[in-house]
Amino acid sequence: MAYDYDLVVIGGGPAGYAAALRAGQLGKRVLCVERDKLGGICLNWGCIPTKALLTNAHLAELIKNHGQKFGYNGGDPRWDFHQIIKRSRDVAGQLNKGIESLFRKYKAQSKQGVAKVLDPHTVQVNDQKVTTESILVATGVRPRPLPGAEYDGKTIISYKEAMSLPERPASLAIIGAGPIGLEFGYFYNALGTKVTVIELLDRVLPGEDEEVSKELQKCLTKRGLEILTSSKTGKVEKTDKGIKIQVETPQGPKTVEAEKMLVAIGVLGNVEGLFADNVKVEIVKNHIKADPKNGYVTSVPGVYAVGDVIGPPWLAHVAHHEAICCVERLFKFADHTVDYTTIPGCTYTDPGVAPVGLTEKAAREAGHEVRIGKFPFLASGRAIASDESEGFVKLVFDAKYGELLGAHLIGSQATELIAELVMAKKLEATEEDILHAMHPHPTYSESIMEAAGQGLGQSIHF
């Protein structure tokens, strides 16, 4: 049968547009359908524009808290909140145009609209039906609402509204101390908003190494954020001034009042209305079940799914690599697979947090005898020169073989430095390999070498 396309991709985010572009590079006829703008949530409303905001926050904090040390005597700077937001949106717009140009370069087609899978080879796009040899679903996720306090876009908001508010709120309550909640908490606090973070579990970033979580909470509290851990959000009431939240804390009941409330407690897969009744794609807990070992095929042959819509870890770089692996395998170009043991994570607060591999606790629970190499940025000449010496590099090694099991960084450059350790783990580097790999001086990266040396008792600077 002659199909209209070799591949129809539903969703134009980090997974969808990567899949479409790779198919285009391979000379395939591909159509990518996106509800809004190419780049998806990540490029337009998530990963990229939030980093523009966080850069502003870092600049504001640098001048406020470190300016005098650097010789700045201009007094308290005045920040134009509207310009900060505008710059963030401009960054997203610039990159969106870049994606559009790549589609033209690789002859991949795109269409704005709503897609529905009618059968394994037919997709309805708006009011038109197209046929295709294969279908790839990459529709992503959306914020999970707090039961009893659903989003209204004004007082109870998600990350999307948080990055484009018309005015800076005087106070902000954040439900959830994961990466999204803490990044927005850091941003608004740096600009002068009173921020209260409420977390049900016993620490911020509860999935991270415990030492890292403890250090980050200490650093953010020092900056002025109020962080309530082991605390349950109770009744939420809208008031004339904003929001009133009843919170059960370890110290007893507490009332938190704020102008706005940001809910950042998780995500839901975008699967509603995606499949016709006769297309029995298996869905588990709002996410499509796909088989990574079999090219990300779903329960319906010919229909594939990648990215956030298939479940955690809900990271753009994971979605990207899943998409590339899926397309290359689908068109018999290559048989790569995603190595889920070397996935880096990043939280872009300041200090930032970046892990890869096993935490110390997980390594011990897995039966490893571990050796820890830990080096503080307080002993790094480069970090001291920048007056950004908070945090540390923590490396988890197998004591018997020297294998790098995990790495956990907290510090100013953590989200950049982690790539070295992803590569080290991917190439099965040992602690001696890392120690004897020459690192340039003076750099933050020397702290990785020193951490490996510290585990062996050979660190020179600590």
C-alpha positions as CSV (number, residue, x, y, z in Angstrom):
1,M,0.0,0.0,0.0
2,A,1.2,3.5,-0.8
3,Y,1.0,5.6,2.3
4,D,1.0,9.4,2.4
5,Y,4.0,9.3,4.9
6,D,6.6,6.9,6.2
7,L,6.1,8.4,9.7
8,V,3.6,10.6,11.4
9,V,4.8,12.1,14.7
10,I,2.2,13.4,17.1
11,G,3.8,16.1,19.3
12,G,6.5,18.6,18.5
13,G,8.5,18.7,21.8
14,P,12.0,17.4,22.5
15,A,11.0,13.9,21.5
16,G,8.7,14.7,18.6
17,Y,10.7,17.3,16.8
18,A,13.9,15.2,17.3
19,A,12.1,12.2,15.8
20,A,10.8,14.1,12.8
21,L,14.2,15.7,12.1
22,R,16.1,12.4,12.3
23,A,13.5,10.8,10.0
24,G,14.0,13.7,7.6
25,Q,17.8,13.3,7.8
26,L,17.3,9.6,6.8
27,G,15.3,10.8,3.7
28,K,11.9,9.6,5.0
29,R,8.6,11.3,4.4
30,V,7.6,12.6,7.8
31,L,4.8,14.8,9.2
32,C,5.0,16.2,12.7
33,V,1.7,17.4,14.3
34,E,1.9,19.9,17.2
35,R,-1.0,21.5,19.0
36,D,0.9,24.7,19.7
37,K,4.4,25.6,18.6
38,L,7.3,23.4,17.5
39,G,9.6,22.8,20.5
40,G,6.7,21.9,22.7
41,I,6.5,22.7,26.4
42,C,10.2,22.4,27.0
43,L,11.4,25.0,24.5
44,N,8.4,27.3,24.7
45,W,7.3,27.1,28.3
46,G,9.8,24.9,30.2
47,C,13.5,24.1,30.0
48,I,14.7,27.0,27.9
49,P,12.7,30.1,29.0
50,T,13.0,29.1,32.7
51,K,16.8,29.1,32.3
52,A,16.6,32.6,31.0
53,L,14.7,33.6,34.1
54,L,17.1,31.7,36.4
55,T,20.0,33.6,34.7
56,N,18.3,36.8,35.8
57,A,17.9,35.4,39.3
58,H,21.6,34.5,39.5
59,L,22.6,37.9,38.3
60,A,20.3,39.6,40.8
61,E,21.6,37.5,43.6
62,L,25.2,37.9,42.5
63,I,25.0,41.7,42.7
64,K,22.9,41.8,45.9
65,N,24.9,39.2,47.9
66,H,28.3,39.4,46.4
67,G,28.5,42.8,44.7
68,Q,30.3,44.6,47.5
69,K,33.1,42.0,47.5
70,F,33.6,42.5,43.8
71,G,33.7,46.3,44.2
72,Y,30.2,47.1,43.2
73,N,29.0,50.3,44.9
74,G,26.0,51.2,42.9
75,G,23.5,50.5,45.7
76,D,20.5,48.1,45.3
77,P,19.8,47.6,41.5
78,R,16.3,48.1,40.3
79,W,15.0,45.2,38.2
80,D,12.3,45.6,35.5
81,F,10.2,42.5,36.0
82,H,8.4,43.0,32.6
83,Q,11.7,43.1,30.8
84,I,12.9,39.9,32.6
85,I,9.7,38.1,31.4
86,K,10.0,39.6,27.9
87,R,13.6,38.4,27.5
88,S,12.6,34.9,28.5
89,R,9.8,34.9,25.9
90,D,12.1,36.3,23.3
91,V,14.6,33.5,23.9
92,A,11.9,30.9,23.4
93,G,10.7,32.6,20.2
94,Q,14.2,32.7,18.8
95,L,14.7,29.0,19.4
96,N,11.2,28.1,18.0
97,K,12.2,29.8,14.8
98,G,15.4,27.7,14.8
99,I,13.4,24.5,15.0
100,E,11.2,25.7,12.1
101,S,14.3,26.3,10.0
102,L,15.6,22.8,10.7
103,F,12.4,21.3,9.5
104,R,12.8,23.1,6.2
105,K,16.5,22.1,6.0
106,Y,15.7,18.4,6.4
107,K,12.4,18.5,4.5
108,A,10.3,17.4,7.4
109,Q,6.8,18.6,7.3
110,S,4.9,20.0,10.2
111,K,1.3,21.0,10.9
112,Q,-0.3,22.8,13.8
113,G,-3.4,21.1,15.0
114,V,-4.9,18.2,16.9
115,A,-4.2,14.6,15.9
116,K,-6.1,11.4,16.6
117,V,-5.0,7.9,15.8
118,L,-7.9,6.2,13.9
119,D,-6.0,2.9,13.2
120,P,-2.4,1.9,13.1
121,H,-1.9,3.5,9.7
122,T,-4.4,6.4,9.8
123,V,-4.2,9.7,11.7
124,Q,-6.9,12.4,11.6
125,V,-5.2,15.8,11.7
126,N,-7.8,18.5,12.3
127,D,-10.4,17.7,9.6
128,Q,-8.1,15.8,7.4
129,K,-7.1,12.1,7.3
130,V,-3.6,11.0,6.4
131,T,-2.1,7.6,6.1
132,T,1.3,6.5,7.3
133,E,3.4,3.4,7.6
134,S,4.1,4.1,11.3
135,I,2.9,6.4,14.0
136,L,5.0,7.8,16.8
137,V,3.3,9.4,19.8
138,A,5.3,12.0,21.7
139,T,2.6,14.1,23.3
140,G,4.4,14.8,26.6
141,V,2.8,15.6,29.9
142,R,0.9,18.4,31.8
143,P,1.0,19.6,35.4
144,R,-0.9,17.5,37.9
145,P,-3.4,19.6,39.9
146,L,-3.7,19.5,43.7
147,P,-7.1,17.8,44.5
148,G,-9.5,20.4,45.9
149,A,-7.4,23.3,44.6
150,E,-7.5,23.0,40.8
151,Y,-5.6,25.5,38.6
152,D,-7.4,28.7,37.8
153,G,-4.4,30.4,36.0
154,K,-4.5,33.4,38.2
155,T,-4.3,32.6,41.9
156,I,-3.5,28.9,41.7
157,I,-1.0,28.5,38.9
158,S,1.3,26.0,37.2
159,Y,4.8,26.6,35.8
160,K,3.3,28.0,32.6
161,E,1.7,31.0,34.4
162,A,4.6,31.3,36.8
163,M,7.0,32.2,34.0
164,S,4.7,34.9,32.4
165,L,3.0,36.7,35.3
166,P,2.1,40.3,34.5
167,E,3.5,41.4,37.8
168,R,5.9,40.0,40.4
169,P,3.9,38.7,43.3
170,A,4.9,40.0,46.8
171,S,4.5,36.5,48.2
172,L,4.3,33.0,46.7
173,A,3.5,29.6,48.2
174,I,4.9,26.6,46.3
175,I,3.5,23.1,46.8
176,G,6.2,20.6,46.0
177,A,10.0,20.8,46.5
178,G,11.0,19.0,43.4
179,P,13.1,20.7,40.6
180,I,10.3,22.8,39.2
181,G,9.1,24.1,42.6
182,L,12.6,24.9,43.8
183,E,13.7,26.6,40.6
184,F,10.7,29.0,40.7
185,G,11.2,29.4,44.4
186,Y,14.8,30.4,43.8
187,F,13.9,32.8,40.9
188,Y,11.2,34.7,42.7
189,N,13.1,34.9,46.0
190,A,16.0,36.4,44.2
191,L,13.8,39.2,42.9
192,G,12.3,39.9,46.3
193,T,9.2,37.7,46.6
194,K,8.5,36.1,49.9
195,V,8.6,32.4,49.1
196,T,7.2,29.5,51.1
197,V,7.8,25.9,49.9
198,I,5.7,23.1,51.2
199,E,6.9,19.5,50.8
200,L,5.1,16.4,51.9
201,L,8.3,14.3,52.2
202,D,11.1,14.8,54.7
203,R,13.5,16.7,52.4
204,V,13.7,18.8,49.3
205,L,14.6,16.9,46.1
206,P,13.6,13.7,47.9
207,G,15.0,11.6,45.0
208,E,18.5,12.9,45.4
209,D,21.4,11.8,47.6
210,E,20.5,12.7,51.1
211,E,23.6,14.8,51.7
212,V,22.9,16.8,48.5
213,S,19.2,17.4,49.6
214,K,20.4,18.6,53.0
215,E,23.0,20.9,51.6
216,L,20.6,22.5,49.1
217,Q,17.9,23.1,51.7
218,K,20.5,24.8,53.9
219,C,21.6,27.0,51.0
220,L,18.1,28.0,49.9
221,T,17.1,28.7,53.5
222,K,20.1,30.9,53.9
223,R,18.9,32.9,50.9
224,G,15.6,33.5,52.5
225,L,13.2,30.8,51.3
226,E,10.9,29.3,54.0
227,I,10.9,25.5,53.4
228,L,8.4,23.3,55.3
229,T,9.3,19.6,54.9
230,S,7.3,16.6,56.2
231,S,4.3,19.0,55.8
232,K,0.9,18.2,54.4
233,T,-1.1,20.7,52.5
234,G,-4.7,20.8,53.9
235,K,-7.5,23.2,53.2
236,V,-6.8,25.8,50.5
237,E,-9.0,28.9,50.5
238,K,-9.0,31.8,48.1
239,T,-9.1,35.2,49.8
240,D,-9.3,38.9,48.7
241,K,-5.5,39.0,49.0
242,G,-4.7,35.7,47.3
243,I,-4.6,32.3,49.0
244,K,-4.7,30.9,52.5
245,I,-3.3,27.4,53.0
246,Q,-3.7,25.2,56.1
247,V,-0.6,23.1,56.6
248,E,0.1,20.3,58.9
249,T,3.8,20.5,60.0
250,P,5.9,18.5,62.4
251,Q,5.7,21.5,64.8
252,G,1.9,21.6,64.5
253,P,-0.7,23.4,62.3
254,K,0.4,26.4,60.4
255,T,-1.4,28.9,58.1
256,V,0.4,30.1,55.1
257,E,-0.9,33.1,53.3
258,A,0.4,34.2,49.9
259,E,-0.6,36.3,46.9
260,K,-0.3,33.2,44.6
261,M,0.1,29.5,44.9
262,L,2.3,27.5,42.5
263,V,1.4,23.8,42.4
264,A,4.4,21.6,41.3
265,I,3.5,18.1,42.5
266,G,3.9,16.0,39.4
267,V,2.6,15.5,35.9
268,L,0.0,13.6,33.9
269,G,0.5,12.1,30.5
270,N,-1.3,13.7,27.6
271,V,-3.3,10.8,26.3
272,E,-6.9,12.0,26.4
273,G,-8.7,11.8,23.1
274,L,-5.5,10.5,21.4
275,F,-6.8,7.2,20.2
276,A,-10.1,6.0,18.6
277,D,-12.0,3.4,20.6
278,N,-10.8,0.6,18.3
279,V,-7.1,1.4,18.9
280,K,-6.4,-0.4,22.1
281,V,-3.1,1.1,23.1
282,E,-2.3,0.1,26.7
283,I,-2.3,3.1,29.1
284,V,-1.1,2.7,32.7
285,K,-1.5,5.6,35.2
286,N,-2.0,8.2,32.5
287,H,1.1,7.1,30.6
288,I,1.4,5.0,27.4
289,K,3.1,1.6,27.9
290,A,5.9,1.2,25.4
291,D,8.7,-1.4,25.2
292,P,12.2,0.2,25.1
293,K,13.7,-3.2,24.3
294,N,11.6,-3.5,21.2
295,G,12.0,-0.1,19.7
296,Y,9.3,1.6,21.9
297,V,6.4,-0.2,20.2
298,T,3.1,0.0,22.1
299,S,0.6,-2.8,22.5
300,V,-0.6,-1.9,19.0
301,P,2.0,-2.9,16.3
302,G,2.8,0.1,14.1
303,V,2.2,2.6,16.9
304,Y,5.2,3.7,18.9
305,A,5.6,6.1,21.9
306,V,8.6,7.9,23.4
307,G,9.3,10.7,25.8
308,D,7.5,12.0,28.9
309,V,4.2,10.4,27.8
310,I,5.6,6.9,28.5
311,G,6.5,7.8,32.1
312,P,9.4,8.8,34.3
313,P,12.1,10.2,34.4
314,W,10.3,13.0,32.5
315,L,13.5,14.6,31.2
316,A,13.9,16.4,27.9
317,H,17.3,14.7,27.2
318,V,15.8,11.3,27.8
319,A,12.9,12.0,25.5
320,H,15.4,13.2,22.8
321,H,17.5,10.0,23.0
322,E,14.5,7.7,23.1
323,A,13.2,9.4,19.9
324,I,16.4,9.0,18.0
325,C,16.8,5.4,19.0
326,C,13.2,4.7,18.1
327,V,13.5,6.3,14.6
328,E,16.8,4.7,13.7
329,R,15.6,1.3,14.7
330,L,12.3,1.8,13.0
331,F,14.0,2.6,9.7
332,K,16.7,-0.1,10.2
333,F,19.5,2.5,10.3
334,A,20.9,1.5,13.7
335,D,20.1,-0.5,16.7
336,H,21.1,1.8,19.5
337,T,19.4,1.7,22.9
338,V,19.1,4.2,25.7
339,D,21.3,3.5,28.7
340,Y,18.9,4.2,31.5
341,T,21.7,3.8,34.1
342,T,23.6,6.9,32.9
343,I,20.8,9.5,32.9
344,P,21.9,12.8,34.4
345,G,19.5,14.9,36.3
346,C,19.7,18.7,36.7
347,T,18.1,21.2,39.1
348,Y,19.0,24.7,38.1
349,T,18.8,26.5,41.4
350,D,22.0,28.2,42.7
351,P,23.8,26.2,43.8
352,G,22.6,23.7,41.2
353,V,22.2,20.0,41.7
354,A,23.2,17.3,39.2
355,P,23.3,13.5,39.8
356,V,24.0,10.4,37.7
357,G,23.8,6.8,38.7
358,L,23.3,5.3,42.2
359,T,23.1,7.3,45.4
360,E,25.3,6.1,48.3
361,K,22.2,4.6,49.9
362,A,21.0,2.8,46.8
363,A,24.5,1.4,46.1
364,R,24.7,0.0,49.6
365,E,21.2,-1.5,49.3
366,A,22.3,-3.1,46.0
367,G,25.0,-5.0,47.9
368,H,28.0,-2.9,46.9
369,E,30.8,-2.2,49.3
370,V,31.3,1.5,48.5
371,R,34.0,4.0,48.8
372,I,33.1,7.7,48.8
373,G,35.2,10.4,47.3
374,K,34.0,13.9,48.3
375,F,35.6,17.3,47.6
376,P,34.1,20.6,48.7
377,F,34.1,23.6,46.4
378,L,35.3,25.6,49.4
379,A,38.7,24.0,48.6
380,S,38.5,24.9,44.9
381,G,40.6,27.9,43.8
382,R,38.3,28.6,40.9
383,A,35.2,28.5,43.0
384,I,36.7,30.8,45.6
385,A,37.8,33.2,42.9
386,S,34.1,33.4,41.8
387,D,32.9,33.7,45.4
388,E,30.7,30.6,44.6
389,S,32.2,28.0,46.9
390,E,29.0,26.3,48.2
391,G,28.5,22.6,47.7
392,F,30.7,19.7,46.8
393,V,31.4,16.8,44.4
394,K,30.5,13.4,45.8
395,L,31.5,10.3,43.9
396,V,30.3,6.8,44.8
397,F,32.7,4.0,43.9
398,D,32.7,0.2,44.2
399,A,35.4,-0.3,46.8
400,K,36.6,-3.6,45.3
401,Y,36.8,-2.8,41.6
402,G,36.9,1.0,41.6
403,E,33.9,1.3,39.4
404,L,32.1,4.6,39.4
405,L,28.6,3.8,40.6
406,G,27.2,7.3,41.0
407,A,28.1,11.0,41.1
408,H,26.2,13.7,43.0
409,L,27.2,17.3,42.6
410,I,25.9,20.5,44.2
411,G,27.5,23.8,43.3
412,S,27.5,26.7,41.0
413,Q,28.6,24.7,37.9
414,A,27.1,21.3,38.8
415,T,24.7,21.1,35.8
416,E,27.6,21.6,33.4
417,L,30.1,19.4,35.2
418,I,27.9,16.4,35.4
419,A,28.4,15.6,31.7
420,E,32.0,14.5,32.4
421,L,30.8,12.0,34.9
422,V,28.1,10.7,32.6
423,M,30.8,10.0,30.1
424,A,33.0,8.5,32.7
425,K,30.3,6.1,33.8
426,K,29.4,5.3,30.2
427,L,33.0,4.3,29.5
428,E,33.3,2.4,32.8
429,A,36.0,4.6,34.1
430,T,37.4,3.8,37.5
431,E,38.4,6.2,40.3
432,E,42.0,6.0,39.2
433,D,41.1,6.8,35.6
434,I,39.3,9.9,36.8
435,L,42.1,10.9,39.2
436,H,44.8,10.6,36.5
437,A,42.8,12.3,33.7
438,M,44.5,15.7,33.6
439,H,42.0,18.5,34.5
440,P,42.9,22.1,33.6
441,H,43.8,24.5,36.4
442,P,42.1,26.6,37.7
443,T,38.7,25.2,36.9
444,Y,35.6,23.9,38.7
445,S,36.2,20.5,37.0
446,E,39.4,19.9,39.1
447,S,37.0,19.2,41.9
448,I,36.0,16.0,40.1
449,M,39.6,14.8,39.9
450,E,40.1,15.8,43.6
451,A,37.0,13.9,44.7
452,A,38.3,10.7,43.1
453,G,41.7,11.3,44.7
454,Q,40.0,11.9,48.1
455,G,38.4,8.5,47.9
456,L,41.8,6.9,47.4
457,G,43.5,9.1,50.0
458,Q,45.4,10.9,47.3
459,S,43.7,14.3,47.0
460,I,46.3,17.1,47.1
461,H,44.1,20.0,48.0
462,F,41.9,18.5,50.7
